Amino acid sequence: MMSKYKKLIISILFITLSIDQLTKYLVTQNLAIYQSWPTDGIFRFTYVTNTGTAFGLLQNQTVFLTIGSFIAIFLLYYLYKNFIFQNKLLSIAIGLQLGGAIGNLIDRLRLGFVIDFIDIGWWPVFNIADSSIIIGITIISIYIIFEPRKNTQSKKQTEIPESQIPNNEE
């Protein structure tokens, strides 16, 4: 039987993937390449293609990025299959990352590039998949930074000082 946390991972994966692919479809059907809506303002939808990765790095490296996407998806799938996630936030993070990685991989395999469209001020144009990956990484990073401290503090509180341990050497 599948745990509620694994069901959560799969649900978040499919929701993320569906929203990513639907929004990319809507952009390609309603905007011409490089067209923005609205035409002015800090927040716009601008249809662009990206043969690279975040911030326009590694342009025209589709094969390398496709292989990298497969590796990332495999590693996330390995985590999903081999570790019991008893944490709602970590389950959400893995689902977001898998959904985002698969969404961008679909674009790379189908089109040879990724469709980006969220255009906020000076920030590079991005998409739902990119956002999901970054949010998932952020959740896991925060968990890694703060969770060990929580465990250490609770462990210290439950430890019995040596002076209070009964001495049975009589």
Helices and strands as residue ranges (DSSP letters): H 4-30, E 36-37, E 43-50, G 54-56, H 62-82, H 88-111, E 114-120, H 128-158, G 162-164
